[in-house]
Amino acid sequence: MNNKKYSYLLLASLTLSVLTAPVAAFAEQAEIKNEKVEVSGEQVVGTESSSKLLKEEVSSEVAETKSNSTTETTNNVETHIRGNEVEESSIEENSSDVDDDVFFYPGNRSDLMISSRAAFGYEARANKLSITDNNKPRADFIDVSSHNYDISVDEYKIMKSYGVKGVAVKLTEGTSYKNPFAKNQIKNAQAAGLIVSVYHFSWFESEASAKAEANYFSNMAKELGLSKSTLMVNDQEAPELKYKKGVNHTKNAQAFEKQLNNLGYSNVNHYLGLHWINEGVINPSQLGNKKVWVAAYPYNPTSHQYHTQYGAWQWSSSMTFPGVHGVYDISSDYVGSFSSDTKLPPQGNYIADGRFVKVNKKGYNTWSDFNWTFRESSEQIYGQRFEAKGRYQHTNGSVYYSLYDAKGNWHGYLNAEATIDLPGAQGEYIADSNRYVSIEEKGVSVWQNFNFNKEKNNTSNLYQRTYQVRGHYDHFNGNTFLSLFDTQGNWHGYLDEKATKPVANKSGNYIAHNKYVTVEKSGYNTWSNFSWKEKLEDKDVYQKTFFAKGRYENANGSTYLSLFDLEDNWCGYINAAATKQGDGAQGAYFSDGRYAKIVAKDEKIYNDFNGTVRKSTNDVYGQMYRAKGRYHHMDGKTYYSLYDSKDKWQGYAEAKLVSLEKSGQGDYISDGSYISIQRKNYSIWSNFGFTKALLNTTNIYEKTYLAKGRYEHFNGSTYYSLYDGNGSWIGYLNKDATKVVPDKNGIYISHWKNVKVTQKNYNTWNDFDWAYRESGDSVYNQTFTARGRYENFNGSTYLSLYDNAGKWHGYINANATTVIN
């Protein structure tokens, strides 16, 4: 079950030997398995006579309470003393009591992963320990698999002579592998007087697959005739699964154990590598620390006993015994699960349960202990519901539940035949018809399930809403939970009835509201009643403000407002989803963002909606502002909230006073200047929404363009509308990135590069009116210094050429040249 990291490869012949029958050449085994198991009582199927209330007896002797009896009783509390099992502390201990660098960990010991097995086998033989070493941890039990082949009775007896008291035998792996040597390994171990436990190498990734593997494991245990009291171990070590996304190893291990419990095996342990625990991959406290068999191999074993907070510790995979073939996994047993022959009491071990049951039969007593001390008759508790926190599988063939009421009072042990299982603590579903409630308390959880571990909603979000109650549950905790639906059939969860009050119908109760609202969505009319008779069309209410005096929280999931206009005329009910709440008669604020130009004179701009004048439009006539928002007043007028270019608020202006436009570029102004791009990293825009950049000035730095026009934008910047020499529009560019040049030739730019004329037919020019200076043939293949250049509007670059004597040879198109060192 474990392995170090391997540094060697095993020969292919060894790999083959692992797959076939034993071969003498491979008598020394490298396979080392470690797993954990917990002892459970043997279950014997049987019945209890219901015709007489007789003391229940068994022919077997009742074990002494001190060591093996499972319970002591007080007035209402059951205390479990489970043989050698030590109760776990309510505070989880640290998973490791030493630094990780003291240990190395098991590798993959799967029989379905043969290559890993082979590599391990070589390494194990190269690092042997001897049972005769004095300075070592306790050697209480070994574990074996098919890689240990057949082990004779004499060999087991030799191991026993060195203090080994038990052996854990691998039975199965996944749902497809069975150890072919298990039968003889078990039989010979028992003949040698060793305590036998068994383990299963797990591959499950879900609770369903965990149950399937538990079934496979138990089937082989049954085939081999193993007692139900046999310690059964879940070997959870496959590295392929360790970090697998979405796998809950703890829950899956619990499902594996529970399924074995259901099959009658009450004693289940779990084998884990310490690194699984230290890295938080699995939670040992939820499995039961004393039911965990932990694997961690000291690099230098001594007599120190590590990891005593767990049930057992596997400390080596390379133990050898004189006169015994092979190497073995060796472990210390801290609670005796693997190496103690303690006899279980007749009722077996306590098995945690947690189901809820209802007493549905009379003629059965409850008992205070398994000496059959009378506690209550079933007539006294008939029809009542209890939580069966645990159960016992008695050798008389019956199962006994340990019953608790909702207040935590213990009622004793009752034969399971006197009960029926309930679906959970919630009890049975009780249907309701035509029942509606309103949510009347805030801060109460609406639950997704009756584990109360997932909140579906909270009544703070649902306050005063109306729901249909289709059914309810009278919970074990004494509360009634309503199953809430809206009228569309959508389920909203389970809610404690105390947070609700009944309403007459699905429209809900009238609730005073007294809020101003503006209808912000089109397509919503108002209603005369909740039979949905239309009162006003959507066009009569869209973008209008009303006073909502009241509201109804309808069971269809919507809120309906009762609307009144400025003259207090009732305008009907409207779905609140169509509205937005405001602070006064001006209605709700709506973001706008358009640009507003003052186009009216002799009008007023206001400071508020109480008529306080801020300024006259005569003072700002023709100016442009940003209309950041607007209001649709109850008086029927729309008002814009205006800001200047410095983002300073300028007041409220009625819609008739302004002309609106989507962008703030202002009017087009004819220009005609030639400009040179003088700054990098400026965007050239396709529009004044600044949503799409056509170019970046980094790519056209120092090029020359024609600015046919410009815009003095509201944001304070000037934007040129640029064109190239072919008449193609380039886009809008902030003036700050440019410099006006005298003409289309551009500006002189210092260059100072050596160039060679490598193209024929390129003349040089005296000026940019194209006055001829020298022919292309005369300068071809000549070398010059280009002291400067011009980025011409025609799209070409022109170099100013000088020879070594300092003589100027004119301007030449840069396309005719090549830069040289």
HUTA-V933298 format. One record per residue. N is the residue number from 1. RES is the residue in one letter. SS is DSSP state (H for helix, E for strand, L for the rest). Layout:
BEGIN
N:RES:SS  N:RES:SS
END
This chain:
BEGIN
1:M:L  2:N:L  3:N:L  4:K:L  5:K:L  6:Y:L  7:S:L  8:Y:L  9:L:L  10:L:L  11:L:L  12:A:H  13:S:H  14:L:H  15:T:H  16:L:H  17:S:H  18:V:H  19:L:H  20:T:L  21:A:L  22:P:L  23:V:L  24:A:H  25:A:H  26:F:H  27:A:L  28:E:L  29:Q:L  30:A:L  31:E:L  32:I:L  33:K:L  34:N:L  35:E:L  36:K:L  37:V:E  38:E:E  39:V:L  40:S:L  41:G:L  42:E:L  43:Q:L  44:V:L  45:V:L  46:G:L  47:T:L  48:E:L  49:S:L  50:S:L  51:S:L  52:K:L  53:L:L  54:L:L  55:K:L  56:E:L  57:E:L  58:V:L  59:S:L  60:S:L  61:E:L  62:V:L  63:A:L  64:E:L  65:T:L  66:K:L  67:S:L  68:N:L  69:S:L  70:T:L  71:T:E  72:E:E  73:T:E  74:T:L  75:N:L  76:N:L  77:V:L  78:E:E  79:T:E  80:H:E  81:I:L  82:R:L  83:G:L  84:N:L  85:E:L  86:V:L  87:E:L  88:E:L  89:S:L  90:S:L  91:I:L  92:E:L  93:E:L  94:N:L  95:S:L  96:S:L  97:D:L  98:V:L  99:D:L  100:D:H  101:D:H  102:V:H  103:F:E  104:F:E  105:Y:L  106:P:L  107:G:L  108:N:L  109:R:L  110:S:L  111:D:L  112:L:L  113:M:L  114:I:H  115:S:H  116:S:H  117:R:H  118:A:H  119:A:H  120:F:H  121:G:H  122:Y:H  123:E:H  124:A:H  125:R:H  126:A:L  127:N:L  128:K:L  129:L:E  130:S:E  131:I:L  132:T:L  133:D:L  134:N:L  135:N:L  136:K:L  137:P:L  138:R:L  139:A:L  140:D:L  141:F:E  142:I:E  143:D:E  144:V:E  145:S:L  146:S:H  147:H:H  148:N:H  149:Y:L  150:D:L  151:I:L  152:S:L  153:V:H  154:D:H  155:E:H  156:Y:H  157:K:H  158:I:H  159:M:H  160:K:H  161:S:H  162:Y:L  163:G:L  164:V:L  165:K:L  166:G:E  167:V:E  168:A:E  169:V:E  170:K:E  171:L:E  172:T:E  173:E:E  174:G:L  175:T:L  176:S:L  177:Y:E  178:K:E  179:N:L  180:P:L  181:F:L  182:A:H  183:K:H  184:N:H  185:Q:H  186:I:H  187:K:H  188:N:H  189:A:H  190:Q:H  191:A:H  192:A:L  193:G:L  194:L:L  195:I:E  196:V:E  197:S:E  198:V:E  199:Y:E  200:H:E  201:F:E  202:S:L  203:W:L  204:F:L  205:E:L  206:S:L  207:E:H  208:A:H  209:S:H  210:A:H  211:K:H  212:A:H  213:E:H  214:A:H  215:N:H  216:Y:H  217:F:H  218:S:H  219:N:H  220:M:H  221:A:H  222:K:H  223:E:H  224:L:L  225:G:L  226:L:L  227:S:L  228:K:L  229:S:L  230:T:L  231:L:L  232:M:E  233:V:E  234:N:E  235:D:E  236:Q:E  237:E:L  238:A:L  239:P:H  240:E:H  241:L:H  242:K:H  243:Y:L  244:K:L  245:K:L  246:G:L  247:V:L  248:N:L  249:H:H  250:T:H  251:K:H  252:N:H  253:A:H  254:Q:H  255:A:H  256:F:H  257:E:H  258:K:H  259:Q:H  260:L:H  261:N:H  262:N:H  263:L:L  264:G:L  265:Y:L  266:S:L  267:N:L  268:V:E  269:N:E  270:H:E  271:Y:E  272:L:E  273:G:E  274:L:H  275:H:H  276:W:H  277:I:H  278:N:H  279:E:L  280:G:L  281:V:L  282:I:L  283:N:L  284:P:H  285:S:H  286:Q:H  287:L:H  288:G:L  289:N:H  290:K:H  291:K:H  292:V:E  293:W:E  294:V:E  295:A:E  296:A:L  297:Y:E  298:P:E  299:Y:L  300:N:L  301:P:L  302:T:L  303:S:L  304:H:L  305:Q:L  306:Y:L  307:H:L  308:T:L  309:Q:L  310:Y:L  311:G:L  312:A:E  313:W:E  314:Q:E  315:W:E  316:S:E  317:S:E  318:S:E  319:M:E  320:T:E  321:F:L  322:P:L  323:G:L  324:V:L  325:H:L  326:G:L  327:V:L  328:Y:E  329:D:E  330:I:E  331:S:E  332:S:E  333:D:E  334:Y:L  335:V:L  336:G:L  337:S:L  338:F:L  339:S:L  340:S:L  341:D:L  342:T:L  343:K:L  344:L:L  345:P:L  346:P:L  347:Q:L  348:G:L  349:N:L  350:Y:L  351:I:E  352:A:E  353:D:E  354:G:E  355:R:E  356:F:E  357:V:E  358:K:E  359:V:E  360:N:L  361:K:L  362:K:L  363:G:L  364:Y:L  365:N:E  366:T:E  367:W:E  368:S:L  369:D:L  370:F:L  371:N:L  372:W:L  373:T:L  374:F:E  375:R:E  376:E:E  377:S:E  378:S:H  379:E:H  380:Q:H  381:I:H  382:Y:L  383:G:L  384:Q:L  385:R:E  386:F:E  387:E:E  388:A:E  389:K:E  390:G:E  391:R:E  392:Y:E  393:Q:E  394:H:L  395:T:L  396:N:L  397:G:L  398:S:L  399:V:E  400:Y:E  401:Y:E  402:S:E  403:L:E  404:Y:E  405:D:L  406:A:L  407:K:L  408:G:L  409:N:L  410:W:E  411:H:E  412:G:E  413:Y:E  414:L:E  415:N:E  416:A:H  417:E:H  418:A:H  419:T:E  420:I:E  421:D:E  422:L:L  423:P:L  424:G:L  425:A:L  426:Q:L  427:G:L  428:E:L  429:Y:E  430:I:E  431:A:E  432:D:E  433:S:E  434:N:E  435:R:E  436:Y:E  437:V:E  438:S:E  439:I:E  440:E:L  441:E:L  442:K:L  443:G:L  444:V:L  445:S:E  446:V:E  447:W:E  448:Q:L  449:N:L  450:F:L  451:N:L  452:F:L  453:N:L  454:K:L  455:E:E  456:K:E  457:N:E  458:N:E  459:T:H  460:S:H  461:N:H  462:L:H  463:Y:L  464:Q:L  465:R:L  466:T:E  467:Y:E  468:Q:E  469:V:E  470:R:E  471:G:E  472:H:E  473:Y:E  474:D:E  475:H:L  476:F:L  477:N:L  478:G:L  479:N:L  480:T:E  481:F:E  482:L:E  483:S:E  484:L:E  485:F:E  486:D:L  487:T:L  488:Q:L  489:G:L  490:N:L  491:W:E  492:H:E  493:G:E  494:Y:E  495:L:E  496:D:E  497:E:H  498:K:H  499:A:H  500:T:E  501:K:E  502:P:E  503:V:E  504:A:L  505:N:L  506:K:L  507:S:L  508:G:L  509:N:L  510:Y:E  511:I:E  512:A:E  513:H:E  514:N:E  515:K:E  516:Y:E  517:V:E  518:T:E  519:V:E  520:E:L  521:K:L  522:S:L  523:G:L  524:Y:L  525:N:L  526:T:E  527:W:E  528:S:L  529:N:L  530:F:L  531:S:L  532:W:L  533:K:L  534:E:E  535:K:E  536:L:E  537:E:L  538:D:H  539:K:H  540:D:H  541:V:L  542:Y:L  543:Q:L  544:K:L  545:T:E  546:F:E  547:F:E  548:A:E  549:K:E  550:G:E  551:R:E  552:Y:E  553:E:E  554:N:L  555:A:L  556:N:L  557:G:L  558:S:L  559:T:E  560:Y:E  561:L:E  562:S:E  563:L:E  564:F:E  565:D:L  566:L:L  567:E:L  568:D:L  569:N:L  570:W:E  571:C:E  572:G:E  573:Y:E  574:I:E  575:N:E  576:A:H  577:A:H  578:A:H  579:T:E  580:K:E  581:Q:E  582:G:E  583:D:L  584:G:L  585:A:L  586:Q:L  587:G:L  588:A:L  589:Y:E  590:F:E  591:S:E  592:D:E  593:G:E  594:R:E  595:Y:E  596:A:E  597:K:E  598:I:E  599:V:L  600:A:L  601:K:L  602:D:L  603:E:L  604:K:E  605:I:E  606:Y:E  607:N:L  608:D:L  609:F:L  610:N:L  611:G:L  612:T:L  613:V:E  614:R:E  615:K:E  616:S:E  617:T:H  618:N:H  619:D:H  620:V:L  621:Y:L  622:G:L  623:Q:L  624:M:E  625:Y:E  626:R:E  627:A:E  628:K:E  629:G:E  630:R:E  631:Y:E  632:H:E  633:H:L  634:M:L  635:D:L  636:G:L  637:K:L  638:T:E  639:Y:E  640:Y:E  641:S:E  642:L:E  643:Y:E  644:D:L  645:S:L  646:K:L  647:D:L  648:K:L  649:W:E  650:Q:E  651:G:E  652:Y:E  653:A:E  654:E:E  655:A:H  656:K:H  657:L:H  658:V:E  659:S:E  660:L:E  661:E:E  662:K:L  663:S:L  664:G:L  665:Q:L  666:G:L  667:D:L  668:Y:E  669:I:E  670:S:E  671:D:E  672:G:E  673:S:E  674:Y:E  675:I:E  676:S:E  677:I:E  678:Q:L  679:R:L  680:K:L  681:N:L  682:Y:L  683:S:E  684:I:E  685:W:E  686:S:L  687:N:L  688:F:L  689:G:L  690:F:L  691:T:L  692:K:L  693:A:E  694:L:E  695:L:E  696:N:E  697:T:H  698:T:H  699:N:H  700:I:H  701:Y:L  702:E:L  703:K:L  704:T:E  705:Y:E  706:L:E  707:A:E  708:K:E  709:G:E  710:R:E  711:Y:E  712:E:E  713:H:L  714:F:L  715:N:L  716:G:L  717:S:L  718:T:E  719:Y:E  720:Y:E  721:S:E  722:L:E  723:Y:E  724:D:L  725:G:L  726:N:L  727:G:L  728:S:L  729:W:E  730:I:E  731:G:E  732:Y:E  733:L:E  734:N:E  735:K:H  736:D:H  737:A:H  738:T:E  739:K:E  740:V:E  741:V:E  742:P:L  743:D:L  744:K:L  745:N:L  746:G:L  747:I:L  748:Y:L  749:I:E  750:S:E  751:H:E  752:W:E  753:K:E  754:N:E  755:V:E  756:K:E  757:V:E  758:T:L  759:Q:L  760:K:L  761:N:L  762:Y:L  763:N:L  764:T:E  765:W:E  766:N:L  767:D:L  768:F:L  769:D:L  770:W:L  771:A:L  772:Y:E  773:R:E  774:E:E  775:S:L  776:G:H  777:D:H  778:S:H  779:V:H  780:Y:L  781:N:L  782:Q:L  783:T:E  784:F:E  785:T:E  786:A:E  787:R:E  788:G:E  789:R:E  790:Y:E  791:E:E  792:N:L  793:F:L  794:N:L  795:G:L  796:S:L  797:T:E  798:Y:E  799:L:E  800:S:E  801:L:E  802:Y:E  803:D:L  804:N:L  805:A:L  806:G:L  807:K:L  808:W:E  809:H:E  810:G:E  811:Y:E  812:I:E  813:N:E  814:A:H  815:N:H  816:A:H  817:T:E  818:T:E  819:V:E  820:I:L  821:N:L
END
